[in-house]
């Protein structure tokens, strides 16, 4: 079997892992190897709704989301390839009790450079007259946001990494991360061991299982989410913007010229399922709920037809914030996980931040310590003073 030596090993071939590998390779850190047991973008990334938006309750995440949007907007120039970014705009509808929170968050967004504004119900009607507005008292609007192609994005990162000398071991299963008193020593795979002093694990829920034998407890829960896709009626007209309906608990994303993808806004609204690699059909009752939410928000779409449904798995942390950066118990071990359903949109900036942390020991855009993996052991989960009543990453 092959016995390799690498300067850095990245585990996980989704958008986050691929972005990290690209950012490390372009910084010329030495030999960089990515290990993926199945296929590139074959896990959670491939089933992502791929929303690209900036509406967050923490300034750190808002800054990160803006930076990622700027990459998606110029993906071919910055990375290479086609991320499939579609600018639709992003509309956030909130409950009456969340109106003041909405205003505070939009003020923060504008302060950090995000194009965002508060809309009145009449302005919402001008923007999207087809939605029901009887329960809408205010909304937020981001004209530059939209959605992208998760597979195309990940492929772009991979090819950019290859152009910069990174290597890939696709089809190799990671069996164990080896560590001694001084820290990481190797990664044992089904294709042979790779000696290294630096490992980044970006394998979604499987990250927890890979680091557990090292005495590291990452409190990540795998939550399977149902997605419904409906065909809009022929008289609907052009596609609607991406809508986060935090009143009824769903988001609506256009899919092609005549379909809409429907999911839930609450990260924990789903079914715990540790078999994350399994492709499962959605629960019929969940799909029915999603379609009803769509027809409630778009009242002329009672005749919309269910085209299909699928499921994807979120790697949820207790505070619904990602776990990023070095693991203090094991020198040389880093993680990028716990995204709670928001990893794709943040993948460009997460790759940059983790690479920057490894190369320089610090990060500039935001302090990565904010997302430190050991914050739960310290009893210091991330909390927001501008949180919404709907439990979602913010």
C-alpha positions as YAML, in Angstrom:
chain: A
units: angstrom
residues:
- id: 1
  name: UNK
  ca: [0.00, 0.00, 0.00]
- id: 2
  name: UNK
  ca: [1.05, 3.57, -0.66]
- id: 3
  name: UNK
  ca: [2.84, 5.31, 2.23]
- id: 4
  name: UNK
  ca: [2.48, 9.04, 1.76]
- id: 5
  name: UNK
  ca: [3.79, 12.07, 3.56]
- id: 6
  name: UNK
  ca: [1.83, 15.32, 3.41]
- id: 7
  name: UNK
  ca: [2.17, 18.71, 5.00]
- id: 8
  name: UNK
  ca: [-1.62, 18.96, 5.41]
- id: 9
  name: UNK
  ca: [-4.42, 16.42, 5.06]
- id: 10
  name: UNK
  ca: [-8.02, 17.56, 4.62]
- id: 11
  name: UNK
  ca: [-10.78, 15.01, 5.28]
- id: 12
  name: UNK
  ca: [-14.06, 15.60, 3.46]
- id: 13
  name: UNK
  ca: [-14.81, 16.39, -0.18]
- id: 14
  name: UNK
  ca: [-17.76, 18.73, 0.20]
- id: 15
  name: UNK
  ca: [-17.76, 22.45, -0.51]
- id: 16
  name: UNK
  ca: [-16.02, 23.29, 2.78]
- id: 17
  name: UNK
  ca: [-13.25, 20.72, 2.43]
- id: 18
  name: UNK
  ca: [-12.65, 21.63, -1.21]
- id: 19
  name: UNK
  ca: [-12.50, 25.33, -0.37]
- id: 20
  name: UNK
  ca: [-9.99, 24.68, 2.42]
- id: 21
  name: UNK
  ca: [-7.75, 22.61, 0.13]
- id: 22
  name: UNK
  ca: [-7.81, 25.33, -2.54]
- id: 23
  name: UNK
  ca: [-6.94, 28.05, -0.07]
- id: 24
  name: UNK
  ca: [-4.09, 26.02, 1.42]
- id: 25
  name: UNK
  ca: [-2.71, 25.06, -1.98]
- id: 26
  name: UNK
  ca: [-2.71, 28.63, -3.27]
- id: 27
  name: UNK
  ca: [-0.76, 29.65, -0.16]
- id: 28
  name: UNK
  ca: [1.97, 27.13, -1.05]
- id: 29
  name: UNK
  ca: [1.99, 25.39, 2.33]
- id: 30
  name: UNK
  ca: [3.62, 22.29, 0.86]
- id: 31
  name: UNK
  ca: [2.00, 19.01, -0.09]
- id: 32
  name: UNK
  ca: [-1.76, 19.16, 0.49]
- id: 33
  name: UNK
  ca: [-3.92, 16.03, 0.17]
- id: 34
  name: UNK
  ca: [-7.72, 15.76, 0.38]
- id: 35
  name: UNK
  ca: [-9.26, 12.41, 1.32]
- id: 36
  name: UNK
  ca: [-12.90, 11.65, 0.41]
- id: 37
  name: UNK
  ca: [-14.44, 8.20, 0.84]
- id: 38
  name: UNK
  ca: [-17.24, 8.57, -1.70]
- id: 39
  name: UNK
  ca: [-17.41, 11.29, -4.34]
- id: 40
  name: UNK
  ca: [-16.67, 15.02, -4.46]
- id: 41
  name: UNK
  ca: [-19.83, 16.84, -3.32]
- id: 42
  name: UNK
  ca: [-21.41, 13.43, -2.77]
- id: 43
  name: UNK
  ca: [-22.62, 14.09, 0.78]
- id: 44
  name: UNK
  ca: [-24.48, 17.00, 2.34]
- id: 45
  name: UNK
  ca: [-23.14, 19.46, -0.23]
- id: 46
  name: UNK
  ca: [-24.76, 17.64, -3.12]
- id: 47
  name: UNK
  ca: [-28.16, 17.85, -1.44]
- id: 48
  name: UNK
  ca: [-27.82, 21.47, -0.36]
- id: 49
  name: UNK
  ca: [-30.46, 24.05, -1.21]
- id: 50
  name: UNK
  ca: [-27.44, 26.26, -1.95]
- id: 51
  name: UNK
  ca: [-28.92, 29.56, -0.80]
- id: 52
  name: UNK
  ca: [-26.51, 32.48, -0.92]
- id: 53
  name: UNK
  ca: [-27.68, 35.15, 1.50]
- id: 54
  name: UNK
  ca: [-26.25, 37.50, 4.13]
- id: 55
  name: UNK
  ca: [-29.02, 37.82, 6.71]
- id: 56
  name: UNK
  ca: [-27.46, 36.88, 10.05]
- id: 57
  name: UNK
  ca: [-27.80, 38.05, 13.63]
- id: 58
  name: UNK
  ca: [-24.08, 37.96, 14.45]
- id: 59
  name: UNK
  ca: [-21.79, 40.53, 12.87]
- id: 60
  name: UNK
  ca: [-19.09, 37.88, 12.41]
- id: 61
  name: UNK
  ca: [-21.38, 35.75, 10.25]
- id: 62
  name: UNK
  ca: [-22.71, 38.76, 8.35]
- id: 63
  name: UNK
  ca: [-19.17, 39.77, 7.42]
- id: 64
  name: UNK
  ca: [-18.38, 36.21, 6.39]
- id: 65
  name: UNK
  ca: [-21.54, 35.91, 4.30]
- id: 66
  name: UNK
  ca: [-20.81, 39.18, 2.50]
- id: 67
  name: UNK
  ca: [-17.29, 38.01, 1.70]
- id: 68
  name: UNK
  ca: [-18.63, 34.70, 0.37]
- id: 69
  name: UNK
  ca: [-21.24, 36.48, -1.77]
- id: 70
  name: UNK
  ca: [-18.49, 38.55, -3.35]
- id: 71
  name: UNK
  ca: [-16.71, 35.30, -4.29]
- id: 72
  name: UNK
  ca: [-19.88, 33.80, -5.79]
- id: 73
  name: UNK
  ca: [-20.48, 36.97, -7.81]
- id: 74
  name: UNK
  ca: [-17.01, 36.73, -9.39]
- id: 75
  name: UNK
  ca: [-16.47, 33.00, -9.12]
- id: 76
  name: UNK
  ca: [-14.94, 32.44, -12.56]
- id: 77
  name: UNK
  ca: [-12.47, 35.26, -11.98]
- id: 78
  name: UNK
  ca: [-11.61, 34.44, -8.35]
- id: 79
  name: UNK
  ca: [-11.75, 30.63, -8.37]
- id: 80
  name: UNK
  ca: [-12.39, 29.45, -11.91]
- id: 81
  name: UNK
  ca: [-15.37, 27.56, -13.28]
- id: 82
  name: UNK
  ca: [-19.08, 28.17, -12.93]
- id: 83
  name: UNK
  ca: [-20.71, 28.26, -9.50]
- id: 84
  name: UNK
  ca: [-24.13, 28.66, -11.13]
- id: 85
  name: UNK
  ca: [-24.86, 31.75, -9.05]
- id: 86
  name: UNK
  ca: [-28.29, 33.24, -9.74]
- id: 87
  name: UNK
  ca: [-29.12, 36.63, -8.29]
- id: 88
  name: UNK
  ca: [-32.79, 36.57, -7.32]
- id: 89
  name: UNK
  ca: [-32.76, 38.76, -4.22]
- id: 90
  name: UNK
  ca: [-33.55, 37.48, -0.73]
- id: 91
  name: UNK
  ca: [-36.72, 38.48, 1.14]
- id: 92
  name: UNK
  ca: [-37.11, 37.83, 4.88]
- id: 93
  name: UNK
  ca: [-40.61, 37.82, 6.39]
- id: 94
  name: UNK
  ca: [-40.84, 37.88, 10.19]
- id: 95
  name: UNK
  ca: [-43.41, 37.59, 12.95]
- id: 96
  name: UNK
  ca: [-44.66, 40.80, 14.61]
- id: 97
  name: UNK
  ca: [-42.59, 40.05, 17.72]
- id: 98
  name: UNK
  ca: [-39.46, 39.97, 15.56]
- id: 99
  name: UNK
  ca: [-39.88, 43.34, 13.83]
- id: 100
  name: UNK
  ca: [-37.56, 45.24, 16.17]
- id: 101
  name: UNK
  ca: [-34.99, 42.46, 15.88]
- id: 102
  name: UNK
  ca: [-35.25, 42.65, 12.10]
- id: 103
  name: UNK
  ca: [-34.59, 46.39, 12.16]
- id: 104
  name: UNK
  ca: [-31.57, 45.96, 14.45]
- id: 105
  name: UNK
  ca: [-30.10, 43.25, 12.24]
- id: 106
  name: UNK
  ca: [-30.59, 45.20, 9.03]
- id: 107
  name: UNK
  ca: [-28.91, 48.21, 10.64]
- id: 108
  name: UNK
  ca: [-25.94, 45.99, 11.49]
- id: 109
  name: UNK
  ca: [-25.88, 44.57, 7.98]
- id: 110
  name: UNK
  ca: [-25.75, 48.02, 6.43]
- id: 111
  name: UNK
  ca: [-22.97, 49.02, 8.82]
- id: 112
  name: UNK
  ca: [-20.74, 46.17, 7.61]
- id: 113
  name: UNK
  ca: [-21.43, 46.93, 3.93]
- id: 114
  name: UNK
  ca: [-24.33, 44.63, 3.06]
- id: 115
  name: UNK
  ca: [-26.97, 46.01, 0.71]
- id: 116
  name: UNK
  ca: [-30.15, 45.57, 2.76]
- id: 117
  name: UNK
  ca: [-33.28, 47.50, 3.62]
- id: 118
  name: UNK
  ca: [-36.51, 47.25, 5.58]
- id: 119
  name: UNK
  ca: [-39.70, 47.02, 3.52]
- id: 120
  name: UNK
  ca: [-43.23, 47.92, 4.55]
- id: 121
  name: UNK
  ca: [-46.12, 45.62, 3.53]
- id: 122
  name: UNK
  ca: [-46.89, 47.94, 0.60]
- id: 123
  name: UNK
  ca: [-43.27, 47.82, -0.52]
- id: 124
  name: UNK
  ca: [-43.34, 44.02, -0.25]
- id: 125
  name: UNK
  ca: [-46.39, 44.08, -2.53]
- id: 126
  name: UNK
  ca: [-44.53, 46.21, -5.04]
- id: 127
  name: UNK
  ca: [-41.58, 43.82, -4.96]
- id: 128
  name: UNK
  ca: [-43.52, 40.52, -5.08]
- id: 129
  name: UNK
  ca: [-47.28, 41.03, -5.54]
- id: 130
  name: UNK
  ca: [-48.05, 37.31, -5.69]
- id: 131
  name: UNK
  ca: [-47.47, 36.55, -2.01]
- id: 132
  name: UNK
  ca: [-50.09, 36.76, 0.75]
- id: 133
  name: UNK
  ca: [-49.33, 39.75, 2.95]
- id: 134
  name: UNK
  ca: [-52.11, 39.71, 5.57]
- id: 135
  name: UNK
  ca: [-49.65, 38.58, 8.26]
- id: 136
  name: UNK
  ca: [-46.66, 40.62, 6.99]
- id: 137
  name: UNK
  ca: [-45.89, 43.77, 8.97]
- id: 138
  name: UNK
  ca: [-42.27, 44.19, 7.82]
- id: 139
  name: UNK
  ca: [-39.62, 42.45, 5.78]
- id: 140
  name: UNK
  ca: [-35.93, 42.70, 4.94]
- id: 141
  name: UNK
  ca: [-34.66, 42.74, 1.37]
- id: 142
  name: UNK
  ca: [-31.21, 41.88, 0.01]
- id: 143
  name: UNK
  ca: [-31.13, 42.55, -3.74]
- id: 144
  name: UNK
  ca: [-27.73, 40.88, -4.37]
- id: 145
  name: UNK
  ca: [-28.46, 37.50, -2.79]
- id: 146
  name: UNK
  ca: [-29.74, 34.36, -4.49]
- id: 147
  name: UNK
  ca: [-28.62, 30.76, -4.89]
- id: 148
  name: UNK
  ca: [-25.92, 28.72, -6.63]
- id: 149
  name: UNK
  ca: [-25.04, 25.23, -7.85]
- id: 150
  name: UNK
  ca: [-23.39, 23.28, -5.00]
- id: 151
  name: UNK
  ca: [-21.81, 20.64, -7.23]
- id: 152
  name: UNK
  ca: [-20.45, 23.17, -9.72]
- id: 153
  name: UNK
  ca: [-19.10, 25.30, -6.89]
- id: 154
  name: UNK
  ca: [-17.29, 22.38, -5.28]
- id: 155
  name: UNK
  ca: [-15.89, 21.29, -8.64]
- id: 156
  name: UNK
  ca: [-14.55, 24.81, -9.11]
- id: 157
  name: UNK
  ca: [-12.72, 24.67, -5.79]
- id: 158
  name: UNK
  ca: [-11.31, 21.22, -6.64]
- id: 159
  name: UNK
  ca: [-9.97, 22.25, -10.04]
- id: 160
  name: UNK
  ca: [-8.47, 25.43, -8.60]
- id: 161
  name: UNK
  ca: [-6.79, 23.36, -5.90]
- id: 162
  name: UNK
  ca: [-5.42, 20.94, -8.50]
- id: 163
  name: UNK
  ca: [-4.02, 23.81, -10.55]
- id: 164
  name: UNK
  ca: [-2.17, 24.86, -7.42]
- id: 165
  name: UNK
  ca: [-0.72, 21.40, -6.82]
- id: 166
  name: UNK
  ca: [-3.18, 19.82, -4.36]
- id: 167
  name: UNK
  ca: [-3.75, 16.07, -4.56]
- id: 168
  name: UNK
  ca: [-6.95, 14.07, -4.06]
- id: 169
  name: UNK
  ca: [-7.61, 10.58, -2.74]
- id: 170
  name: UNK
  ca: [-11.23, 9.94, -3.75]
- id: 171
  name: UNK
  ca: [-12.60, 6.54, -2.78]
- id: 172
  name: UNK
  ca: [-10.29, 6.20, 0.21]
- id: 173
  name: UNK
  ca: [-11.96, 5.76, 3.60]
- id: 174
  name: UNK
  ca: [-10.36, 7.37, 6.65]
- id: 175
  name: UNK
  ca: [-10.01, 4.66, 9.27]
- id: 176
  name: UNK
  ca: [-8.19, 6.56, 11.99]
- id: 177
  name: UNK
  ca: [-6.43, 9.79, 12.84]
- id: 178
  name: UNK
  ca: [-3.23, 8.94, 14.70]
- id: 179
  name: UNK
  ca: [-1.97, 11.29, 17.38]
- id: 180
  name: UNK
  ca: [0.76, 11.11, 19.99]
- id: 181
  name: UNK
  ca: [1.90, 13.33, 22.87]
- id: 182
  name: UNK
  ca: [3.08, 16.02, 20.43]
- id: 183
  name: UNK
  ca: [-0.12, 15.98, 18.39]
- id: 184
  name: UNK
  ca: [-1.23, 14.65, 15.02]
- id: 185
  name: UNK
  ca: [1.06, 12.07, 13.42]
- id: 186
  name: UNK
  ca: [-0.83, 10.44, 10.55]
- id: 187
  name: UNK
  ca: [-4.11, 9.63, 8.87]
- id: 188
  name: UNK
  ca: [-4.74, 5.95, 8.26]
- id: 189
  name: UNK
  ca: [-6.88, 5.30, 5.19]
- id: 190
  name: UNK
  ca: [-8.11, 2.28, 3.26]
- id: 191
  name: UNK
  ca: [-5.50, 3.21, 0.66]
- id: 192
  name: UNK
  ca: [-2.64, 3.38, 3.11]
- id: 193
  name: UNK
  ca: [-1.36, 5.78, 5.79]
- id: 194
  name: UNK
  ca: [-0.49, 9.42, 5.20]
- id: 195
  name: UNK
  ca: [2.04, 10.83, 7.63]
- id: 196
  name: UNK
  ca: [1.28, 14.44, 8.52]
- id: 197
  name: UNK
  ca: [1.39, 16.94, 11.35]
- id: 198
  name: UNK
  ca: [-1.73, 18.87, 10.30]
- id: 199
  name: UNK
  ca: [-5.23, 17.53, 9.69]
- id: 200
  name: UNK
  ca: [-8.45, 19.43, 9.00]
- id: 201
  name: UNK
  ca: [-11.64, 17.40, 9.35]
- id: 202
  name: UNK
  ca: [-14.56, 18.83, 7.34]
- id: 203
  name: UNK
  ca: [-16.72, 15.72, 7.09]
- id: 204
  name: UNK
  ca: [-20.06, 16.95, 8.43]
- id: 205
  name: UNK
  ca: [-21.50, 14.74, 11.15]
- id: 206
  name: UNK
  ca: [-18.78, 12.13, 10.53]
- id: 207
  name: UNK
  ca: [-16.30, 14.66, 11.91]
- id: 208
  name: UNK
  ca: [-17.59, 13.81, 15.39]
- id: 209
  name: UNK
  ca: [-16.87, 10.11, 14.93]
- id: 210
  name: UNK
  ca: [-13.42, 10.68, 13.44]
- id: 211
  name: UNK
  ca: [-12.16, 12.82, 16.31]
- id: 212
  name: UNK
  ca: [-13.89, 10.97, 19.18]
- id: 213
  name: UNK
  ca: [-11.13, 8.31, 19.53]
- id: 214
  name: UNK
  ca: [-8.71, 11.18, 20.23]
- id: 215
  name: UNK
  ca: [-10.72, 12.17, 23.29]
- id: 216
  name: UNK
  ca: [-12.47, 15.05, 21.52]
- id: 217
  name: UNK
  ca: [-16.23, 15.38, 22.00]
- id: 218
  name: UNK
  ca: [-17.92, 17.53, 19.37]
- id: 219
  name: UNK
  ca: [-21.63, 17.83, 20.23]
- id: 220
  name: UNK
  ca: [-22.98, 17.51, 16.69]
- id: 221
  name: UNK
  ca: [-26.41, 16.03, 15.93]
- id: 222
  name: UNK
  ca: [-27.35, 14.76, 12.43]
- id: 223
  name: UNK
  ca: [-30.77, 16.14, 11.49]
- id: 224
  name: UNK
  ca: [-32.31, 14.93, 8.24]
- id: 225
  name: UNK
  ca: [-34.38, 17.59, 6.48]
- id: 226
  name: UNK
  ca: [-37.10, 17.07, 3.92]
- id: 227
  name: UNK
  ca: [-37.18, 19.11, 0.73]
- id: 228
  name: UNK
  ca: [-40.18, 19.40, -1.58]
- id: 229
  name: UNK
  ca: [-40.11, 20.63, -5.17]
- id: 230
  name: UNK
  ca: [-43.33, 21.86, -6.74]
- id: 231
  name: UNK
  ca: [-44.15, 22.87, -10.26]
- id: 232
  name: UNK
  ca: [-45.76, 26.30, -10.27]
- id: 233
  name: UNK
  ca: [-48.88, 26.80, -12.34]
- id: 234
  name: UNK
  ca: [-48.38, 28.04, -15.93]
- id: 235
  name: UNK
  ca: [-49.92, 31.43, -15.14]
- id: 236
  name: UNK
  ca: [-47.51, 32.15, -12.28]
- id: 237
  name: UNK
  ca: [-45.13, 34.24, -14.36]
- id: 238
  name: UNK
  ca: [-41.39, 34.76, -13.84]
- id: 239
  name: UNK
  ca: [-39.58, 33.17, -10.87]
- id: 240
  name: UNK
  ca: [-40.01, 34.71, -7.44]
- id: 241
  name: UNK
  ca: [-37.08, 35.79, -5.25]
- id: 242
  name: UNK
  ca: [-35.69, 33.51, -2.58]
- id: 243
  name: UNK
  ca: [-38.01, 33.97, 0.40]
- id: 244
  name: UNK
  ca: [-37.29, 33.15, 4.03]
- id: 245
  name: UNK
  ca: [-40.77, 32.94, 5.51]
- id: 246
  name: UNK
  ca: [-40.02, 33.03, 9.22]
- id: 247
  name: UNK
  ca: [-43.73, 33.43, 9.94]
- id: 248
  name: UNK
  ca: [-44.71, 30.02, 8.57]
- id: 249
  name: UNK
  ca: [-41.29, 28.41, 9.02]
- id: 250
  name: UNK
  ca: [-40.16, 27.71, 5.45]
- id: 251
  name: UNK
  ca: [-38.02, 29.05, 2.66]
- id: 252
  name: UNK
  ca: [-38.92, 29.08, -1.02]
- id: 253
  name: UNK
  ca: [-36.23, 29.00, -3.70]
- id: 254
  name: UNK
  ca: [-36.87, 29.08, -7.43]
- id: 255
  name: UNK
  ca: [-35.64, 26.03, -9.29]
- id: 256
  name: UNK
  ca: [-35.36, 26.56, -13.00]
- id: 257
  name: UNK
  ca: [-38.02, 28.55, -14.85]
- id: 258
  name: UNK
  ca: [-41.14, 26.95, -13.37]
- id: 259
  name: UNK
  ca: [-40.39, 25.11, -10.11]
- id: 260
  name: UNK
  ca: [-39.90, 26.02, -6.46]
- id: 261
  name: UNK
  ca: [-37.80, 24.23, -3.87]
- id: 262
  name: UNK
  ca: [-39.28, 24.30, -0.34]
- id: 263
  name: UNK
  ca: [-37.50, 23.65, 2.94]
- id: 264
  name: UNK
  ca: [-37.74, 24.59, 6.61]
- id: 265
  name: UNK
  ca: [-36.12, 27.60, 8.28]
- id: 266
  name: UNK
  ca: [-35.60, 25.92, 11.68]
- id: 267
  name: UNK
  ca: [-32.44, 23.81, 11.72]
- id: 268
  name: UNK
  ca: [-33.79, 21.34, 14.29]
- id: 269
  name: UNK
  ca: [-37.08, 20.79, 12.44]
- id: 270
  name: UNK
  ca: [-36.31, 17.37, 11.05]
- id: 271
  name: UNK
  ca: [-35.48, 13.81, 12.06]
- id: 272
  name: UNK
  ca: [-32.30, 12.68, 13.79]
- id: 273
  name: UNK
  ca: [-30.54, 10.18, 11.55]
- id: 274
  name: UNK
  ca: [-26.90, 9.10, 12.02]
- id: 275
  name: UNK
  ca: [-26.95, 7.16, 8.72]
- id: 276
  name: UNK
  ca: [-26.00, 10.32, 6.87]
- id: 277
  name: UNK
  ca: [-24.78, 8.57, 3.72]
- id: 278
  name: UNK
  ca: [-28.13, 6.90, 3.09]
- id: 279
  name: UNK
  ca: [-30.40, 8.42, 0.46]
- id: 280
  name: UNK
  ca: [-33.87, 8.47, 1.96]
- id: 281
  name: UNK
  ca: [-37.21, 9.56, 0.62]
- id: 282
  name: UNK
  ca: [-38.85, 12.42, 2.54]
- id: 283
  name: UNK
  ca: [-41.67, 11.76, 4.98]
- id: 284
  name: UNK
  ca: [-45.00, 12.17, 3.16]
- id: 285
  name: UNK
  ca: [-46.50, 14.21, 6.01]
- id: 286
  name: UNK
  ca: [-43.50, 16.56, 6.02]
- id: 287
  name: UNK
  ca: [-43.77, 17.13, 2.27]
- id: 288
  name: UNK
  ca: [-47.47, 17.85, 2.68]
- id: 289
  name: UNK
  ca: [-46.66, 20.45, 5.34]
- id: 290
  name: UNK
  ca: [-44.08, 22.11, 3.11]
- id: 291
  name: UNK
  ca: [-46.43, 22.29, 0.14]
- id: 292
  name: UNK
  ca: [-49.19, 23.74, 2.34]
- id: 293
  name: UNK
  ca: [-46.81, 26.44, 3.55]
- id: 294
  name: UNK
  ca: [-46.00, 27.33, -0.05]
- id: 295
  name: UNK
  ca: [-49.65, 27.57, -1.08]
- id: 296
  name: UNK
  ca: [-50.41, 29.62, 2.04]
- id: 297
  name: UNK
  ca: [-47.75, 32.17, 1.11]
- id: 298
  name: UNK
  ca: [-48.63, 32.00, -2.61]
- id: 299
  name: UNK
  ca: [-52.44, 31.66, -2.42]
- id: 300
  name: UNK
  ca: [-52.94, 31.24, -6.18]
- id: 301
  name: UNK
  ca: [-50.74, 28.15, -6.15]
- id: 302
  name: UNK
  ca: [-53.17, 25.65, -4.64]
- id: 303
  name: UNK
  ca: [-52.92, 23.83, -7.98]
- id: 304
  name: UNK
  ca: [-49.13, 23.66, -7.93]
- id: 305
  name: UNK
  ca: [-48.01, 20.07, -8.53]
- id: 306
  name: UNK
  ca: [-45.56, 18.13, -6.41]
- id: 307
  name: UNK
  ca: [-42.71, 17.13, -8.74]
- id: 308
  name: UNK
  ca: [-40.46, 15.30, -6.31]
- id: 309
  name: UNK
  ca: [-38.81, 15.45, -2.92]
- id: 310
  name: UNK
  ca: [-35.50, 14.52, -1.36]
- id: 311
  name: UNK
  ca: [-33.64, 14.75, 1.93]
- id: 312
  name: UNK
  ca: [-30.34, 16.14, 3.15]
- id: 313
  name: UNK
  ca: [-28.62, 16.00, 6.54]
- id: 314
  name: UNK
  ca: [-27.60, 18.99, 8.65]
- id: 315
  name: UNK
  ca: [-24.69, 18.66, 11.09]
- id: 316
  name: UNK
  ca: [-26.27, 20.67, 13.91]
- id: 317
  name: UNK
  ca: [-24.39, 22.12, 16.87]
- id: 318
  name: UNK
  ca: [-26.20, 22.99, 20.13]
- id: 319
  name: UNK
  ca: [-26.07, 26.75, 19.42]
- id: 320
  name: UNK
  ca: [-26.53, 26.26, 15.65]
- id: 321
  name: UNK
  ca: [-23.19, 27.95, 14.99]
- id: 322
  name: UNK
  ca: [-20.26, 26.28, 13.21]
- id: 323
  name: UNK
  ca: [-17.25, 24.77, 14.94]
- id: 324
  name: UNK
  ca: [-14.16, 26.16, 13.24]
- id: 325
  name: UNK
  ca: [-10.45, 26.08, 13.89]
- id: 326
  name: UNK
  ca: [-7.91, 24.26, 16.04]
- id: 327
  name: UNK
  ca: [-8.90, 21.56, 18.52]
- id: 328
  name: UNK
  ca: [-7.08, 22.40, 21.73]
- id: 329
  name: UNK
  ca: [-6.82, 18.80, 22.96]
- id: 330
  name: UNK
  ca: [-4.81, 17.64, 19.93]
- id: 331
  name: UNK
  ca: [-2.11, 19.92, 18.43]
- id: 332
  name: UNK
  ca: [-2.31, 19.95, 14.65]
- id: 333
  name: UNK
  ca: [-5.99, 18.96, 14.52]
- id: 334
  name: UNK
  ca: [-8.52, 21.43, 13.08]
- id: 335
  name: UNK
  ca: [-12.21, 21.13, 12.23]
- id: 336
  name: UNK
  ca: [-14.79, 22.80, 10.03]
- id: 337
  name: UNK
  ca: [-18.17, 21.36, 10.97]
- id: 338
  name: UNK
  ca: [-21.46, 21.97, 12.79]
- id: 339
  name: UNK
  ca: [-22.80, 24.32, 10.12]
- id: 340
  name: UNK
  ca: [-26.42, 23.47, 10.92]
- id: 341
  name: UNK
  ca: [-27.47, 23.74, 7.29]
- id: 342
  name: UNK
  ca: [-25.50, 26.83, 6.31]
- id: 343
  name: UNK
  ca: [-22.12, 25.42, 5.30]
- id: 344
  name: UNK
  ca: [-22.47, 25.86, 1.55]
- id: 345
  name: UNK
  ca: [-23.06, 29.61, 1.51]
- id: 346
  name: UNK
  ca: [-20.15, 30.14, 3.91]
- id: 347
  name: UNK
  ca: [-17.75, 27.71, 2.21]
- id: 348
  name: UNK
  ca: [-15.70, 30.30, 0.29]
- id: 349
  name: UNK
  ca: [-14.87, 32.30, 3.40]
- id: 350
  name: UNK
  ca: [-14.50, 29.32, 5.74]
- id: 351
  name: UNK
  ca: [-11.81, 27.87, 3.49]
- id: 352
  name: UNK
  ca: [-10.00, 31.17, 3.54]
- id: 353
  name: UNK
  ca: [-10.24, 31.62, 7.31]
- id: 354
  name: UNK
  ca: [-9.09, 28.12, 8.21]
- id: 355
  name: UNK
  ca: [-6.18, 28.29, 5.79]
- id: 356
  name: UNK
  ca: [-5.22, 31.70, 7.13]
- id: 357
  name: UNK
  ca: [-5.36, 30.39, 10.71]
- id: 358
  name: UNK
  ca: [-3.08, 27.47, 9.86]
- id: 359
  name: UNK
  ca: [-0.56, 29.54, 7.91]
- id: 360
  name: UNK
  ca: [-0.37, 32.68, 10.06]
- id: 361
  name: UNK
  ca: [-1.93, 31.71, 13.37]
- id: 362
  name: UNK
  ca: [-4.56, 34.44, 13.12]
- id: 363
  name: UNK
  ca: [-7.47, 35.63, 10.97]
- id: 364
  name: UNK
  ca: [-8.31, 39.16, 9.84]
- id: 365
  name: UNK
  ca: [-11.90, 39.29, 8.56]
- id: 366
  name: UNK
  ca: [-13.26, 37.88, 11.83]
- id: 367
  name: UNK
  ca: [-11.66, 36.31, 14.88]
- id: 368
  name: UNK
  ca: [-12.00, 32.56, 14.35]
- id: 369
  name: UNK
  ca: [-11.82, 32.10, 18.13]
- id: 370
  name: UNK
  ca: [-15.49, 33.13, 18.16]
- id: 371
  name: UNK
  ca: [-16.31, 29.70, 16.64]
- id: 372
  name: UNK
  ca: [-13.78, 27.69, 18.71]
- id: 373
  name: UNK
  ca: [-14.76, 24.00, 18.93]
- id: 374
  name: UNK
  ca: [-14.18, 23.82, 22.71]
- id: 375
  name: UNK
  ca: [-16.66, 26.57, 23.60]
- id: 376
  name: UNK
  ca: [-19.23, 24.00, 24.71]
- id: 377
  name: UNK
  ca: [-16.78, 22.34, 27.10]
- id: 378
  name: UNK
  ca: [-16.21, 25.83, 28.51]
- id: 379
  name: UNK
  ca: [-19.95, 26.32, 28.96]
- id: 380
  name: UNK
  ca: [-19.86, 29.29, 26.58]
- id: 381
  name: UNK
  ca: [-22.15, 28.62, 23.60]
- id: 382
  name: UNK
  ca: [-22.61, 31.48, 21.18]
- id: 383
  name: UNK
  ca: [-25.63, 33.63, 21.96]
- id: 384
  name: UNK
  ca: [-27.11, 36.55, 20.07]
- id: 385
  name: UNK
  ca: [-28.71, 39.68, 21.45]
- id: 386
  name: UNK
  ca: [-30.58, 39.96, 18.14]
- id: 387
  name: UNK
  ca: [-31.95, 36.42, 17.85]
- id: 388
  name: UNK
  ca: [-35.25, 35.66, 16.15]
- id: 389
  name: UNK
  ca: [-38.01, 33.54, 17.64]
- id: 390
  name: UNK
  ca: [-37.29, 30.94, 14.91]
- id: 391
  name: UNK
  ca: [-34.30, 28.77, 15.79]
- id: 392
  name: UNK
  ca: [-31.91, 29.07, 12.87]
- id: 393
  name: UNK
  ca: [-28.25, 29.87, 12.39]
- id: 394
  name: UNK
  ca: [-27.88, 33.60, 12.82]
...
